[in-house]
Structures are given as structure tokens and as C-alpha cells.
Amino acid sequence: MNKTIKVLQLSIKSVDLLFNMKIDLKGLKMTGKRGLVILAGAGPGDPELITLKAIRYLNKADVVVVDRLVSADLITKNTRQKALIIPVGKQARKEESTAQADIDNLLVTYALQNKLVVRLKGGDVSFFSNVLDELKALTENEIPFEIIPGVTAASGASTYAGIPLTARGYAASVRFLTCYKPEEFKNSYWNELANTEDTLVFYMSSDSLPMVAENLTNHRIANDKLLAIIEQATTPFQKVSIFNLYEYTPLAPQVIYKSPTLIIIGRVVGLHKQFQWKSDFEGTNDYFGPLVQRADKQQPV
């Protein structure tokens, strides 16, 4: 059987069981058995950017609980045939997204069955992720764990775009931000961001990019601080678009970007033209697959 098909079938079945059965966690805990949970970063897309340590655990994992933004090749080439692969993808405002509480329950349930569980996250483990919830669930249930860092999207996207984030003479610092909820940004903070010499990197902010551009230009950001929009970074479908913020603002509402998209703003963006080493993808393909429909939303067949 094709492993990719097997992965999907096993995932739906296993998660469906979890959602529709009453798991006796108390009973499992009383057995005294504990597996091990590995919280690992897979990197931003290119499957070769994962660490050797994470690969070593993937090779022997019983269960892999995996984000949507993880290369399918990474899973199919580095897991055992008998490993249970469970997709728990999330995407902004998508009903099919897996609730964090369900992910926590998956980790705890399988670990209490004395399994080696790898929780594989896109990018790094702790950059703009819900790792805190997972750590709390594990510690509350006295489950041992290890944390393996990964290449975060800011590092992967900027290097694959030829944009050194803190290039000497351009920026001495970098800020990692998310504008997922732009209404939480006060006017004074927009003013600070517009006038800082730091490079600004926005995660999970493509939908709010029009508001980002508008607020920065309203606060008179310097004209030589450019905007880079990097779609599907480090994958074969990577595309980098460079704009002057003042020219971009009128176009902003008309553009829809591929997921994931990372945004870099600052003088260092001007170095892209000189140091670009990876060609832009010309097509419209998606590197990462769509969300797998949540098991509790499956229609009977």
C-alpha cells in the first residue's frame, strides 16, 4: 500500500477513535507506564533543514503528531512503516483546524500507552506556536519530554531570499512579530515600528498586511525601508515579491498570498536583488497539502 495513502487512512481512524471514545486517562496513568514525547521543529519547508537529532527520533517513533506545514517527503522517507501518522493542522479561520486541546489529548493518550511520540511542528518549536499548552499537558500528566529546536521561518525565508536580517550598516537588531490581531497594536506602537532601525519580520500576517502597510506609511516609515513578501519559503515553490511600502499600499487589498507567507520590512530588503540565489517559482502550486478534515467532522460513508 502506498505509504502516503496509509498515513491518511490511519490518521483519520486513530483521531476518530480519540474523539469518539472516552479515554480513561486516569486508568492509563495508574499503570505507571510512561512513554516519551519529543517536541521537535521540522524547519520551514525544505525537508533537509531538519536537525539530525529530530530525524533520529522520527526514525523510531511509534506515533507522529504532525503540523500541516511540514514536508510530506520528510514524513514518508523518515518514519517506520508501522508508525502512526496523525495530521493536526491549523490554518487561520479554517473550520478544519484541529483544536489545541485535542492535540494535547493525543500526546498524553499515546504517551500513557508507553509510546514514543514525536510532535513535529513546522519551523521552530517555540516561535509563535502553542508549545506552552503542550508542555503544560505533559507536565500535568507527569510525562517525560524533550525539546528539539528547528530552523524558524524568519531564518529560513530570509536566507533563501538572500536577505541578511542584521546586515552590518543596515540593521543591528531584528524583531519577530505577528499581526494576527492588528487591533491590538496601539497607535504609539505603530509609530515605534515605523521609526525603528530594526528589521521587522512578521509571521502569520499576510491577511493583515494591508493594515500593516497603511499604518507604517501613515507614520512616515523611511522610503528606503522596503517590503519583502516571501511565499512558501525554502520550498521549490518559493516566490519573493519586493515593494516600496508607499507604492504597495494601494494594491494591498487586491492580493492573496500562498500559505505560509512571511513578511520582512527594512533596509536589508534592498539587498535581495544583489544576493538572490534561488529563482522565484512562476506557477501557482501549493507545496503543503490542504487541511485534513477533522475526524469529528467526518461524514459517515
Secondary structure as a PSIPRED ss2 file (coil, helix, strand):
# PSIPRED VFORMAT (PSIPRED V4.0)

   1 M C   1.000  0.000  0.000
   2 N C   1.000  0.000  0.000
   3 K H   0.000  1.000  0.000
   4 T H   0.000  1.000  0.000
   5 I H   0.000  1.000  0.000
   6 K H   0.000  1.000  0.000
   7 V H   0.000  1.000  0.000
   8 L H   0.000  1.000  0.000
   9 Q H   0.000  1.000  0.000
  10 L H   0.000  1.000  0.000
  11 S H   0.000  1.000  0.000
  12 I H   0.000  1.000  0.000
  13 K H   0.000  1.000  0.000
  14 S H   0.000  1.000  0.000
  15 V H   0.000  1.000  0.000
  16 D H   0.000  1.000  0.000
  17 L H   0.000  1.000  0.000
  18 L H   0.000  1.000  0.000
  19 F H   0.000  1.000  0.000
  20 N H   0.000  1.000  0.000
  21 M C   1.000  0.000  0.000
  22 K C   1.000  0.000  0.000
  23 I C   1.000  0.000  0.000
  24 D C   1.000  0.000  0.000
  25 L H   0.000  1.000  0.000
  26 K H   0.000  1.000  0.000
  27 G H   0.000  1.000  0.000
  28 L H   0.000  1.000  0.000
  29 K H   0.000  1.000  0.000
  30 M H   0.000  1.000  0.000
  31 T C   1.000  0.000  0.000
  32 G C   1.000  0.000  0.000
  33 K C   1.000  0.000  0.000
  34 R C   1.000  0.000  0.000
  35 G C   1.000  0.000  0.000
  36 L E   0.000  0.000  1.000
  37 V E   0.000  0.000  1.000
  38 I E   0.000  0.000  1.000
  39 L E   0.000  0.000  1.000
  40 A E   0.000  0.000  1.000
  41 G E   0.000  0.000  1.000
  42 A C   1.000  0.000  0.000
  43 G E   0.000  0.000  1.000
  44 P C   1.000  0.000  0.000
  45 G C   1.000  0.000  0.000
  46 D C   1.000  0.000  0.000
  47 P H   0.000  1.000  0.000
  48 E H   0.000  1.000  0.000
  49 L H   0.000  1.000  0.000
  50 I C   1.000  0.000  0.000
  51 T C   1.000  0.000  0.000
  52 L H   0.000  1.000  0.000
  53 K H   0.000  1.000  0.000
  54 A H   0.000  1.000  0.000
  55 I H   0.000  1.000  0.000
  56 R H   0.000  1.000  0.000
  57 Y H   0.000  1.000  0.000
  58 L H   0.000  1.000  0.000
  59 N H   0.000  1.000  0.000
  60 K H   0.000  1.000  0.000
  61 A C   1.000  0.000  0.000
  62 D C   1.000  0.000  0.000
  63 V E   0.000  0.000  1.000
  64 V E   0.000  0.000  1.000
  65 V E   0.000  0.000  1.000
  66 V E   0.000  0.000  1.000
  67 D C   1.000  0.000  0.000
  68 R C   1.000  0.000  0.000
  69 L C   1.000  0.000  0.000
  70 V C   1.000  0.000  0.000
  71 S C   1.000  0.000  0.000
  72 A H   0.000  1.000  0.000
  73 D H   0.000  1.000  0.000
  74 L H   0.000  1.000  0.000
  75 I H   0.000  1.000  0.000
  76 T H   0.000  1.000  0.000
  77 K H   0.000  1.000  0.000
  78 N H   0.000  1.000  0.000
  79 T C   1.000  0.000  0.000
  80 R C   1.000  0.000  0.000
  81 Q C   1.000  0.000  0.000
  82 K C   1.000  0.000  0.000
  83 A C   1.000  0.000  0.000
  84 L E   0.000  0.000  1.000
  85 I E   0.000  0.000  1.000
  86 I E   0.000  0.000  1.000
  87 P E   0.000  0.000  1.000
  88 V C   1.000  0.000  0.000
  89 G C   1.000  0.000  0.000
  90 K C   1.000  0.000  0.000
  91 Q C   1.000  0.000  0.000
  92 A C   1.000  0.000  0.000
  93 R C   1.000  0.000  0.000
  94 K C   1.000  0.000  0.000
  95 E C   1.000  0.000  0.000
  96 E C   1.000  0.000  0.000
  97 S C   1.000  0.000  0.000
  98 T C   1.000  0.000  0.000
  99 A C   1.000  0.000  0.000
 100 Q H   0.000  1.000  0.000
 101 A H   0.000  1.000  0.000
 102 D H   0.000  1.000  0.000
 103 I H   0.000  1.000  0.000
 104 D H   0.000  1.000  0.000
 105 N H   0.000  1.000  0.000
 106 L H   0.000  1.000  0.000
 107 L H   0.000  1.000  0.000
 108 V H   0.000  1.000  0.000
 109 T H   0.000  1.000  0.000
 110 Y H   0.000  1.000  0.000
 111 A H   0.000  1.000  0.000
 112 L C   1.000  0.000  0.000
 113 Q C   1.000  0.000  0.000
 114 N C   1.000  0.000  0.000
 115 K C   1.000  0.000  0.000
 116 L E   0.000  0.000  1.000
 117 V E   0.000  0.000  1.000
 118 V E   0.000  0.000  1.000
 119 R E   0.000  0.000  1.000
 120 L E   0.000  0.000  1.000
 121 K E   0.000  0.000  1.000
 122 G C   1.000  0.000  0.000
 123 G E   0.000  0.000  1.000
 124 D C   1.000  0.000  0.000
 125 V C   1.000  0.000  0.000
 126 S C   1.000  0.000  0.000
 127 F C   1.000  0.000  0.000
 128 F C   1.000  0.000  0.000
 129 S C   1.000  0.000  0.000
 130 N C   1.000  0.000  0.000
 131 V H   0.000  1.000  0.000
 132 L H   0.000  1.000  0.000
 133 D H   0.000  1.000  0.000
 134 E H   0.000  1.000  0.000
 135 L H   0.000  1.000  0.000
 136 K H   0.000  1.000  0.000
 137 A H   0.000  1.000  0.000
 138 L H   0.000  1.000  0.000
 139 T H   0.000  1.000  0.000
 140 E H   0.000  1.000  0.000
 141 N C   1.000  0.000  0.000
 142 E C   1.000  0.000  0.000
 143 I C   1.000  0.000  0.000
 144 P C   1.000  0.000  0.000
 145 F E   0.000  0.000  1.000
 146 E E   0.000  0.000  1.000
 147 I E   0.000  0.000  1.000
 148 I E   0.000  0.000  1.000
 149 P C   1.000  0.000  0.000
 150 G C   1.000  0.000  0.000
 151 V C   1.000  0.000  0.000
 152 T C   1.000  0.000  0.000
 153 A H   0.000  1.000  0.000
 154 A H   0.000  1.000  0.000
 155 S H   0.000  1.000  0.000
 156 G H   0.000  1.000  0.000
 157 A H   0.000  1.000  0.000
 158 S H   0.000  1.000  0.000
 159 T H   0.000  1.000  0.000
 160 Y H   0.000  1.000  0.000
 161 A C   1.000  0.000  0.000
 162 G C   1.000  0.000  0.000
 163 I C   1.000  0.000  0.000
 164 P C   1.000  0.000  0.000
 165 L C   1.000  0.000  0.000
 166 T C   1.000  0.000  0.000
 167 A C   1.000  0.000  0.000
 168 R C   1.000  0.000  0.000
 169 G C   1.000  0.000  0.000
 170 Y C   1.000  0.000  0.000
 171 A C   1.000  0.000  0.000
 172 A C   1.000  0.000  0.000
 173 S C   1.000  0.000  0.000
 174 V E   0.000  0.000  1.000
 175 R E   0.000  0.000  1.000
 176 F E   0.000  0.000  1.000
 177 L E   0.000  0.000  1.000
 178 T E   0.000  0.000  1.000
 179 C C   1.000  0.000  0.000
 180 Y C   1.000  0.000  0.000
 181 K C   1.000  0.000  0.000
 182 P H   0.000  1.000  0.000
 183 E H   0.000  1.000  0.000
 184 E H   0.000  1.000  0.000
 185 F C   1.000  0.000  0.000
 186 K C   1.000  0.000  0.000
 187 N H   0.000  1.000  0.000
 188 S H   0.000  1.000  0.000
 189 Y H   0.000  1.000  0.000
 190 W H   0.000  1.000  0.000
 191 N H   0.000  1.000  0.000
 192 E H   0.000  1.000  0.000
 193 L H   0.000  1.000  0.000
 194 A H   0.000  1.000  0.000
 195 N H   0.000  1.000  0.000
 196 T C   1.000  0.000  0.000
 197 E C   1.000  0.000  0.000
 198 D C   1.000  0.000  0.000
 199 T E   0.000  0.000  1.000
 200 L E   0.000  0.000  1.000
 201 V E   0.000  0.000  1.000
 202 F E   0.000  0.000  1.000
 203 Y E   0.000  0.000  1.000
 204 M C   1.000  0.000  0.000
 205 S C   1.000  0.000  0.000
 206 S C   1.000  0.000  0.000
 207 D C   1.000  0.000  0.000
 208 S C   1.000  0.000  0.000
 209 L H   0.000  1.000  0.000
 210 P H   0.000  1.000  0.000
 211 M H   0.000  1.000  0.000
 212 V H   0.000  1.000  0.000
 213 A H   0.000  1.000  0.000
 214 E H   0.000  1.000  0.000
 215 N H   0.000  1.000  0.000
 216 L H   0.000  1.000  0.000
 217 T H   0.000  1.000  0.000
 218 N H   0.000  1.000  0.000
 219 H C   1.000  0.000  0.000
 220 R C   1.000  0.000  0.000
 221 I C   1.000  0.000  0.000
 222 A C   1.000  0.000  0.000
 223 N C   1.000  0.000  0.000
 224 D C   1.000  0.000  0.000
 225 K C   1.000  0.000  0.000
 226 L E   0.000  0.000  1.000
 227 L E   0.000  0.000  1.000
 228 A E   0.000  0.000  1.000
 229 I E   0.000  0.000  1.000
 230 I E   0.000  0.000  1.000
 231 E E   0.000  0.000  1.000
 232 Q C   1.000  0.000  0.000
 233 A C   1.000  0.000  0.000
 234 T C   1.000  0.000  0.000
 235 T C   1.000  0.000  0.000
 236 P C   1.000  0.000  0.000
 237 F C   1.000  0.000  0.000
 238 Q C   1.000  0.000  0.000
 239 K E   0.000  0.000  1.000
 240 V E   0.000  0.000  1.000
 241 S E   0.000  0.000  1.000
 242 I E   0.000  0.000  1.000
 243 F E   0.000  0.000  1.000
 244 N E   0.000  0.000  1.000
 245 L H   0.000  1.000  0.000
 246 Y H   0.000  1.000  0.000
 247 E H   0.000  1.000  0.000
 248 Y H   0.000  1.000  0.000
 249 T H   0.000  1.000  0.000
 250 P H   0.000  1.000  0.000
 251 L H   0.000  1.000  0.000
 252 A H   0.000  1.000  0.000
 253 P H   0.000  1.000  0.000
 254 Q H   0.000  1.000  0.000
 255 V C   1.000  0.000  0.000
 256 I C   1.000  0.000  0.000
 257 Y C   1.000  0.000  0.000
 258 K C   1.000  0.000  0.000
 259 S C   1.000  0.000  0.000
 260 P C   1.000  0.000  0.000
 261 T E   0.000  0.000  1.000
 262 L E   0.000  0.000  1.000
 263 I E   0.000  0.000  1.000
 264 I E   0.000  0.000  1.000
 265 I E   0.000  0.000  1.000
 266 G E   0.000  0.000  1.000
 267 R H   0.000  1.000  0.000
 268 V H   0.000  1.000  0.000
 269 V H   0.000  1.000  0.000
 270 G H   0.000  1.000  0.000
 271 L H   0.000  1.000  0.000
 272 H H   0.000  1.000  0.000
 273 K H   0.000  1.000  0.000
 274 Q H   0.000  1.000  0.000
 275 F H   0.000  1.000  0.000
 276 Q C   1.000  0.000  0.000
 277 W C   1.000  0.000  0.000
 278 K C   1.000  0.000  0.000
 279 S C   1.000  0.000  0.000
 280 D C   1.000  0.000  0.000
 281 F C   1.000  0.000  0.000
 282 E C   1.000  0.000  0.000
 283 G C   1.000  0.000  0.000
 284 T C   1.000  0.000  0.000
 285 N C   1.000  0.000  0.000
 286 D C   1.000  0.000  0.000
 287 Y C   1.000  0.000  0.000
 288 F C   1.000  0.000  0.000
 289 G C   1.000  0.000  0.000
 290 P C   1.000  0.000  0.000
 291 L C   1.000  0.000  0.000
 292 V C   1.000  0.000  0.000
 293 Q C   1.000  0.000  0.000
 294 R C   1.000  0.000  0.000
 295 A H   0.000  1.000  0.000
 296 D H   0.000  1.000  0.000
 297 K H   0.000  1.000  0.000
 298 Q C   1.000  0.000  0.000
 299 Q C   1.000  0.000  0.000
 300 P C   1.000  0.000  0.000
 301 V C   1.000  0.000  0.000
